[in-house]
């Protein structure tokens, strides 16, 4: 009966373009999955250099980001990121992205009212200068709460460009491109063995949207994978693919910090 209920819930969430309910290896239910981001108005370009896919060594990354003597110690790494260092390489960004799993404020399921408000504003048809300024302010507030909210980062880039703040938009574009590259570098997404690793379920849909594709169906597969069937935008069903995402570590960290859920 439990499996039937999960199946029905998954179908309902997919119908709303959301992510399906997942479970850990102990059959523990995951909190309600966040709604999938809508299609961005202008998908960010992928980072130019593509590295060979490599499964992230999360135990090593954890040790690095928690070690004050390591060059990847998280406070120092985040300081470099916030200073807009363009010399940060892929390994830096992999530590930055996956290292966030092990920070005390990590919570992939927390809700942000300002993010919801900004999404509604962003998807309006056309914007005044005042509305663009509001998108910028809301996006910055959302990113202060969650520095890897990729949708809000995209909203911010759009509004900054529309307001003529090209240099600042380029800085955020550089950040977004390299965060996406960090995810893409974790695998090929072609099967469970080569699944992409994400620290937030919404990033699954960011990756799909930024590849100019649309999610058509999503299912959770034991022990800790999301499988998403996608269709190339504009292909009318002729170009379809299936991608796999590994969500093991985000679930483990979530339940370590919120054992009552």
For each residue, the residues with C-beta under 8 A, 3 or more apart:
1: 4 5
2: 5 6 27
3: 6 7
4: 1 7 8
5: 1 2 8 9
6: 2 3 9 10 21 23 29 220
7: 3 4 10 11
8: 4 5 11 12
9: 5 6 12 13 20 21
10: 6 7 13 14 20 21 218 219 220
11: 7 8 14 15
12: 8 9 15 16
13: 9 10 16 18 19 20 21 33 218
14: 10 11 17 18 20 215 217 218
15: 11 12
16: 12 13 35
17: 14 35 36 38 205 215
18: 13 14 33 34 35 36
19: 13 33 34 35 36 201 202 204 205 218 226
20: 9 10 13 14 33 218 219 220 226
21: 6 9 10 13 29 30 32 33 220
22: 30 33 201 220 224 226 247 251
23: 6 27 28 29 30 220 222
24: 27 28 30 223 224 251 252 255
25: 222 223 224
26:
27: 2 23 24
28: 23 24 255
29: 6 21 23
30: 21 22 23 24 33 109 251 254
31: 109 254 261
32: 21 109
33: 13 18 19 20 21 22 30 109 201
34: 18 19 109 111 201 202
35: 16 17 18 19
36: 17 18 19 202 204 205 215
37: 40 119 150 151 202 205 206 209
38: 17 119 123
39: 209 214 233
40: 37 43 44 151 154 158 209 210
41: 122 158
42: 158
43: 40 209 210 211 212
44: 40 154 157 173 176 177 180 210
45: 173 177
46: 50 177 180 181 184 210 211
47: 50 177 178 180 181
48:
49: 90 181
50: 46 47 181 184 185
51: 54 90 181 185
52: 185
53: 184 185 186 187 188 194
54: 51 185 186
55: 186 187 197
56: 61 94 98 186 197
57: 60 61
58: 61 62 98 101 197 249
59: 62 63
60: 57 63 64
61: 56 57 58 64 65 72 94 95 98 99 102
62: 58 59 65 66 99 101 102
63: 59 60 66 67 70
64: 60 61 67 70 72 73 95 99
65: 61 62 70 72 73 74 77 95 99 102 103
66: 62 63 73 74 102
67: 63 64 70 72 73
68: 73
69: 73
70: 63 64 65 67 73
71: 76
72: 61 64 65 67 76 77 92 95 99
73: 64 65 66 67 68 69 70 76 77
74: 65 66 77 78 95 99 100 102 103
75: 78 79
76: 71 72 73 79 80
77: 65 72 73 74 80 81 92 95 96 99
78: 74 75 81 82 96 147
79: 75 76 82 83
80: 76 77 83 85 88 92
81: 77 78 84 85 88 96 147 175
82: 78 79
83: 79 80
84: 81 171 174 175
85: 80 81 88
86: 174
87:
88: 80 81 85 92 93 96 178
89: 92 93
90: 49 51 93 94 178 181 182 185
91: 94 95
92: 72 77 80 88 89 95 96
93: 88 89 90 96 97 178 179 181 182
94: 56 61 90 91 97 98 182 185 186
95: 61 64 65 72 74 77 91 92 98 99
96: 77 78 81 88 92 93 99 100 179 182
97: 93 94 100 148 179 182 183 199
98: 56 58 61 94 95 101 182 197 199 249
99: 61 62 64 65 72 74 77 95 96 102 103
100: 74 96 97 103 106 147 148 199
101: 58 62 98 106 199 249 250 253
102: 61 62 65 66 74 99 106 253
103: 65 74 99 100 106
104: 257
105:
106: 100 101 102 103 199 253 257
107: 110 254 257 258
108: 199 200 201 250 254
109: 30 31 32 33 34 254
110: 107 145 146
111: 34 116
112: 115 116 142 145 146 149
113: 116 117
114: 117 118 138 141 142 145
115: 112 118 119 138 142 146 149 151 152
116: 111 112 113 119 120
117: 113 114 120 121 138
118: 114 115 121 122 134 135 138 139 142 152 155
119: 37 38 115 116 122 123 151 155
120: 116 117 123 124
121: 117 118 124 127 131 134 135 138
122: 41 118 119 135 155 158 159
123: 38 119 120
124: 120 121 127 131
125:
126:
127: 121 124 131 132 135 159 162
128: 131 132
129: 132 133 163
130: 133 134
131: 121 124 127 128 134 135
132: 127 128 129 135 136 159 162 163
133: 129 130 136 137 159 163
134: 118 121 130 131 137 138
135: 118 121 122 127 131 132 138 139 155 156 158 159
136: 132 133 139 140 156 159 160 163
137: 133 134 140 141
138: 114 115 117 118 121 134 135 141 142 152 155
139: 118 135 136 142 143 152 153 155 156 159
140: 136 137 143 144 156
141: 114 137 138 144 145
142: 112 114 115 118 138 139 145 146 149 152
143: 139 140 146 147 149 152 153 156
144: 140 141 147
145: 110 112 114 141 142 149
146: 110 112 115 142 143 149 152
147: 78 81 100 143 144
148: 97 100 179 199 200 203
149: 112 115 142 143 145 146 152 153 202
150: 37 153 154 176 179 180 202 203 206
151: 37 40 115 119 154 155 202 206
152: 115 118 138 139 142 143 146 149 155 156
153: 139 143 149 150 156 157 172 175 176 179
154: 40 44 150 151 157 158 176 206
155: 118 119 122 135 138 139 151 152 158 159
156: 135 136 139 140 143 152 153 159 160 169 172
157: 44 153 154 160 161 169 172 173 176
158: 40 41 42 122 135 154 155 161 162
159: 122 127 132 133 135 136 139 155 156 162 163
160: 136 156 157 163 165 166 168 169 172
161: 157 158 164 165 166 169
162: 127 132 158 159
163: 129 132 133 136 159 160
164: 161
165: 160 161 168 169
166: 160 161 169 170
167: 170 171
168: 160 165 171 172
169: 156 157 160 161 165 166 172 173
170: 166 167 173 174
171: 84 167 168 174 175
172: 153 156 157 160 168 169 175 176
173: 44 45 157 169 170 176 177
174: 84 86 170 171 177 178
175: 81 84 153 171 172 178 179
176: 44 150 153 154 157 172 173 179 180
177: 44 45 46 47 173 174 180 181
178: 47 88 90 93 174 175 181 182
179: 93 96 97 148 150 153 175 176 182 183
180: 44 46 47 150 176 177 183 184 206 207 210
181: 46 47 49 50 51 90 93 177 178 184 185
182: 90 93 94 96 97 98 178 179 185 186
183: 97 179 180 186 196 197 198 203 207
184: 46 50 53 180 181 196 207
185: 50 51 52 53 54 90 94 181 182
186: 53 54 55 56 94 182 183 196 197 246
187: 53 55 190 194 195 196 197 244 246
188: 53 191 194 196
189: 194 195 196 207 243 244 245
190: 187 194 243 244
191: 188 194 195 244
192: 195 221 225 244 246
193:
194: 53 187 188 189 190 191 244
195: 187 189 191 192 225 244 245 246
196: 183 184 186 187 188 189 204 207 243 244 245 246
197: 55 56 58 98 183 186 187 245 246 249
198: 183 201 203 204 207 245 246 247 250
199: 97 98 100 101 106 108 148 203 249 250
200: 108 148 203 250
201: 19 22 33 34 108 198 204 226 247 250
202: 19 34 36 37 149 150 151 205 206
203: 148 150 183 198 199 200 206 207
204: 19 36 196 198 201 207 208 226 228 243 245
205: 17 19 36 37 202 208 209 215
206: 37 150 151 154 180 202 203 209 210
207: 180 183 184 189 196 198 203 204 210 211 243
208: 204 205 211 213 214 215 228 230 243
209: 37 39 40 43 205 206 212 213 214
210: 40 43 44 46 180 206 207
211: 43 46 207 208 230
212: 43 209 232 233
213: 208 209 230 231 232 233 241
214: 39 208 209 230 231 232 233
215: 14 17 36 205 208 218 228 229 230
216: 229 230 231 240
217: 14 228 229
218: 10 13 14 19 20 215 226 227 228 229
219: 10 20 226 227
220: 6 10 20 21 22 23 225 226 227
221: 192 225 226 227 244
222: 23 25 225
223: 24 25 248
224: 22 24 25 246 247 248 251
225: 192 195 220 221 222 244 245 246 247
226: 19 20 22 201 204 218 219 220 221 244 245 247
227: 218 219 220 221 242 243 244 245
228: 204 208 215 217 218 242 243 244 245
229: 215 216 217 218 240 241 242
230: 208 211 213 214 215 216 240 241 242 243
231: 213 214 216 235 237 239 240
232: 212 213 214 235 238 239 240 241
233: 39 212 213 214
234:
235: 231 232 238 239 240
236:
237: 231 240
238: 232 235
239: 231 232 235
240: 216 229 230 231 232 235 237
241: 213 229 230 232
242: 227 228 229 230
243: 189 190 196 204 207 208 227 228 230
244: 187 189 190 191 192 194 195 196 221 225 226 227 228
245: 189 195 196 197 198 204 225 226 227 228
246: 186 187 192 195 196 197 198 224 225 249
247: 22 198 201 224 225 226 250 251
248: 223 224 251 252
249: 58 98 101 197 199 246 252 253
250: 101 108 198 199 200 201 247 253 254
251: 22 24 30 224 247 248 254 255
252: 24 248 249 255 256
253: 101 102 106 249 250 256 257
254: 30 31 107 108 109 250 251 257 258 261
255: 24 28 251 252 258 259 261
256: 252 253 259
257: 104 106 107 253 254
258: 107 254 255 261
259: 255 256
260:
261: 31 254 255 258
